[in-house]
Amino acid sequence: MQVLPNNWADIEPDTVYVSTNGLLVSFASEQIKLALKCDQKGKHLKAIEKGQVPPRGNIGLVTSQESDYDLKSKVLGKGGDLRFQAKFIDGVLHFPGLVTEH
């Protein structure tokens, strides 16, 4: 299994990656396209890499309020108004390309 890259350009669609904390993640091509456009610094990738965190004042993954979604990436500062939504599919946290505003 491949380690999660720290750059959106290095991520292949529908490939399962493992983060440093052991979380399995995958990304649809739509998610990668959106991320290349609105997350050039890779803040959301760092949040995904970090894993689940308490919702207040942290960068990482927090519980999603969207129906049918489990977690969302949360970043602070520039770009912090966007959330990348994800759901668990067979034990893999999949990001299909839904981006919401905070």
C-alpha positions in Angstrom: 0.0 0.0 0.0 1.2 3.5 -0.9 1.9 6.2 1.6 -0.3 9.3 1.2 1.6 11.9 -0.9 2.0 15.4 0.4 1.1 16.9 -3.0 -2.3 16.7 -4.8 -0.5 16.3 -8.2 1.0 13.0 -7.0 -2.3 11.5 -6.1 -3.9 8.9 -8.4 -7.7 8.6 -8.6 -9.3 5.7 -6.7 -5.9 4.5 -5.4 -5.9 3.5 -1.7 -3.3 5.4 0.3 -2.3 5.0 4.0 -1.7 8.0 6.2 1.0 8.0 8.9 -1.7 7.2 11.5 -2.9 4.2 9.6 -6.0 5.7 8.0 -6.8 4.3 4.6 -7.9 7.0 2.2 -8.8 7.4 -1.5 -9.8 10.2 -3.8 -12.1 10.4 -6.8 -10.7 12.3 -9.8 -13.3 15.0 -9.2 -11.8 15.6 -5.7 -8.3 15.8 -7.0 -9.3 18.3 -9.7 -11.1 20.5 -7.1 -8.1 20.2 -4.7 -5.6 21.2 -7.3 -7.7 24.3 -7.9 -8.5 25.4 -4.3 -5.8 23.7 -2.1 -2.4 24.5 -3.8 -0.6 24.5 -0.4 -1.9 21.1 0.5 -3.5 22.1 3.8 -6.3 19.7 3.3 -3.9 16.9 2.6 -2.1 17.7 5.9 -5.5 17.7 7.7 -6.3 14.3 6.2 -2.8 13.0 7.2 -3.4 14.2 10.8 -6.6 12.2 11.1 -9.5 12.8 13.5 -9.3 15.7 15.9 -11.6 17.6 18.3 -13.7 20.0 16.3 -12.7 23.3 17.9 -9.4 25.0 16.9 -7.7 22.0 15.3 -6.6 21.1 11.8 -7.6 17.6 10.8 -10.6 15.4 10.2 -13.9 16.2 12.0 -17.4 14.8 11.9 -19.4 15.8 8.9 -22.8 17.3 9.1 -23.7 16.2 5.5 -26.0 13.2 5.3 -24.3 10.1 4.0 -20.8 11.5 4.8 -18.7 10.6 7.9 -15.8 13.0 8.1 -14.6 16.3 6.6 -11.2 17.9 6.4 -10.9 21.1 8.4 -8.1 23.7 7.9 -7.5 27.0 9.6 -6.4 30.3 8.0 -6.4 30.9 4.2 -8.7 28.3 2.6 -10.2 27.4 5.9 -13.7 28.1 4.7 -13.8 25.0 2.6 -14.4 21.4 3.8 -13.6 18.3 1.8 -16.4 15.7 2.6 -15.6 12.0 2.8 -17.4 8.7 3.6 -16.1 5.3 4.7 -16.5 2.6 2.0 -15.3 -0.8 3.1 -12.9 0.7 5.7 -11.5 3.3 3.3 -12.2 7.0 3.8 -13.2 8.0 0.3 -13.3 11.7 -0.9 -15.7 11.7 -3.9 -15.4 15.4 -4.7 -18.0 17.1 -2.5 -16.6 20.4 -1.2 -18.7 22.5 1.1 -18.3 25.9 2.7 -17.7 26.1 6.5 
